């Protein structure tokens, strides 16, 4: 059986089929053109640069393309990469289905669909419940299949739902511990906070940012969808139900420099922000440790200040 990308060790020869996740045309300091590539399969990602890229290669080695690649696994600034010696597009009779090269959420789509329905039943506030049902009637399939990010945390098919439902589970436990928290508001925020990523991102295969994603961002995009849905349902946008829900969603990044239009000013908004950070951090560290041998430090985790994490024998990690 062919090795997966993340199973190769330093200085080991790589010879495999893989999916191009991203391809950016760049220039060296001397003005020569090269391709900065990220390859992907169901084990994860591995970057690599194609030096002196030709015009034909630039036009054919594009995201969502399956290629046969040969090279050597190396490292740059403590991060693994492939030193490419040969690359070509997959030919007839060779692997051709991008879905075969995608990393998936550890929970099946049908299970997450049922859990989403169960959580909605917990929300009895008529405004929040009807908003949820309207928004998810249009976006549920994308919610269940999209990643939560292009890189960083939960960047795999189904990652958006997996992340949001994880937060919803945490929210139920937090609300049970602290009765002063409005559980229904927190749960509604948990389900909606990243739903704008179904507009911000292109989808689960070789995920890219859309034009709207680059220019507007998922926080503003989901607030817009909430307002449009509320208008269609003839809800009063100035009612407390609407104002507090919008605030919880708008403030979930916590800091203005992290993209929040406002900082959390409600207890539920602060809790959602902290749960969002917690779940994202756990996923990023776990992903790094999955690629790390016991009693070694991981590669640097960009989303966590480029820190490295130690994998001890106490860590239970499925590799």
N, C-alpha and C positions, 0 to 999 in steps of 0.2 A: 504494500500500500504506500502511495506517495506521501511524503511528509507534508505537514501543514506549515505555513510560513513561520509561525512562532515556535515551531519545534526545532528549527535549525539553530545550531550553536555558532559562536564566533569562529571565523576562519573556515567554516564548513561550506562546501560547494552546494549551491542551490540550483535545482533543475526541476521546474514545476510549472503548472498552469495557475494563473491567478487573475483576479479582476482589477482593472485600474479604477481606483476610487477617486483620485483627483490627478490632474495634470496641469501644471502651470509653466508657461514659457517664461524663462528668466535669462538674464545676461550675466556672464562672469565679469570680473573686474577689468578684463582685457577686451570686453565687448563681444565675446563669443556666446552664441545661443545654446542653451541647454534646457532640458525638461526636468522639472522637479515633480517626481511622481510619488504617489502613495498606492501601494498594492494591498489587496485585501483578499482574505478567504474566511472560512467560518471559524478560524482560530484567532483572527485579529488582523492588524495592519502592519506593514513594513514599508518604510519609505526608501527611495533610491533616486539618484540623479543620472540622467542619460546625457552625457557630455557630447558636445558637437552635434546636437540633434539636427537632422535634415528636415527640409520642408515637408517631405512625405511623412516622416515620423511624427512631426508636429500635428499633421492633419489626420493621421490614423490612430495614434496612441492617445485616445481621448477617454474621458470617464465613461464607465459602463461597458468598456471593451475588455474582452477576455484575451489574455496574451500568454504565450509560452516564454518563460524568462529563465535565463541562466546567469549565474554570478556567484559571488562569495558574500557571506554575511560578515559585515564589519561593524564598526561603531563610529559615531561622530558626536563629540561632546556628551559622552556617556549614554547615548541613545543608539539602539541598533539600526542598521540600514543595510541595504543590499548594494554591493558594488557590481553594477551591471556589466556583463561581458557580451550578452546576446539577448535580443528581445524581438518578438514578432507577433503579429495578430494570429489568433487561433484560426485553424483552417477547417474545411469540411471534414466531418467525422471526428473532430476533436471536441473537447468540452465547449459548450456554447450557451448554457443557461446561467445567467447572472445569479439566480436564486441559490444555486449550488455553492456559491462563494460568499454568501452572506452570513454574518453572525446573528443569531436570533436570541430573543429574550428567553430566560430559563423557564418561563411559564407559557403554556400553549395559549393561542389566541382565544379559543372558545372558553377557556377557564377565566381569562381576563374579562371577556365579554360578560360572563355571568356575574363576576365580582362587581363590575361596573353597575350592572342592573341592581344588585343587592344594595350597594351603597346609595344609589339614587332613592331607593325605598326608605332609607333612613332620614331623608331630607323632606320634612313635612311642611316647611314654610312654602306656601303656594307660589310666591314670586320666584324663589330660588329653584324650586322643583320644576316649574314650567320653563324657566330659562334653560336649565340643564337639559331637559328633554328636547327642547327646540334646537339648541346648539348641537347636541349629540346626534339628533336625527339626521343632520347633514354631515357631521364630521366623524361619526363613530368608527367607520371602517379605516379612515386615515389615522385616527387616534390609536387604534389597535396595531397598526402596521408600521407607522413611522418611527424613526429613532427620536431620541430627545435632544440630540446634538449632532453636528457634523463630525466633531472629534470628541475630546474630553469625556464627559460622563454619559452613560447609557446610549452610546453611539452605535446602536445595533437595531435591527428590525424588531419592532415591538417595544423598543426602549421607552418611548413616550408613555405608553400605557403602564408599563412595568414600573417606571419611576413615579407616575402620578398615583397609581394604586398603592405603591409602597408608602407614600406620604399619607394617603388616606387611612391606611392601617395604623401608622404611627399616630395620626390625629385622633383616632378613636381611643387609643391608650392614653394619650396625653389628656384628652377631655375627661376621661374617667378618673384620672389622678387629680385634675384641677377643675372642679365644677364651675368655677367662674368663667371658664371658656365656653363660648357658644359653639357646641359641636357641629351643628348644622352649617353655620357660617364657615367654619374651618374646613369641613368636608367639601362644601361647594367650592371654596377657594382651591382646595387641593386638586379637584377634578378639572377646574377651569384654568389654573394658573399658566400652564404651558400649552394649552390647546391652540394658541396662535402659531405654534410651530408647524401645524399642518398647512399653514400658508407660508411661513418663513422658510421652510425647507422643501426640497424637491421630491423627497420620498426616501424609501429605505435602500434603494440601489444606488451606490456611488453618490451619496448625499451631497448636495450643493445648496448654497443659499439662493433663493429666488431674488428677483429684482426687488420685490416688496420686502423680503426678508432683510436685504442689505440696506435699503433706504428707510425702512420704518421700524422693523423689529417685532418680535412676537408679542411683547407686552402691549404695545399700542395696538397691534393688529387684533388681539383678542378683546381688548376693551372696545374697539370699534364693533366687533361682532356682538358683544354683549349689548351695546347701545342699539344696534340695528334690530336685534331680536326683541329687546324690550319695547321698541317702538311698534313692531309688528304685533306684539301681544298687548299693546295699549297700556303699558306700565308707566307710572309716573317716575321719570328719571331723577326727580328731586326727592323722592320718598327715601326714608332711612334705609329700607331694605336694599334699594338700588345703590345708594351712595356708599354704604359700608361694604357691600360686595365688590363694587368697582375698586374701592380703596385697597381691599385685601389683595386683589389680583394685581393692581398697579404697583403695589409696594413690595412684591415678593422678592425682588433682588436686593432689597435692604438699603443699599447706598446709591446715591445719585450717580457716582462714578462707575457703578456696576450696571447702570441702565434703568434703574427705577425712576420713574417720573416724580415720585414722592417717597419719603422715608416712612416706615411703618409708624402709624399713630393710633392703631387699635391693637389690643392684646392679640386678637386672632391674626392680624397681619404680621406682628412680630413672631408669633409662633410658626406661622406658615413659612416665613423667611428662614427661620432656624431649622425647621424640618427639611426644607428644600436643600439647604447647605449640607445638613447631616447626610441625607440620602445620597446626594451627589458625591460627597467626599468618600463615603464608604464604598461606593461603586468604583471611583477612580483608584482608590488604594487596592481594592480587591482585584481589579483588572491588572494592575501592576504586579501584584503578588502572584497572580496566576502564571505569569511569565518568569517568575523568579524561583531559583532553586532554594531549598531550605538552608538556613544559616547564611544567607547572602542578602545584600541590599538590592532593591529593585532599580530599574532605570528611573531617571528623574521624571516626576509627574508635573507637567506644565501647569495644570489647573490648581495645583497646591503649592505654589511658589517654588516650583522646580525642586521640591524636596525628594529625597530617596527614602524608601521605607524598608525596614528589615523584616524578613520572613523567618520567624522562629518556628520551632517544632510545635508551639502552642497554636499556631494559625491553622485552621481547618480550611483549606483551599482546594476546590476541585479544579484540576488542571486539564 
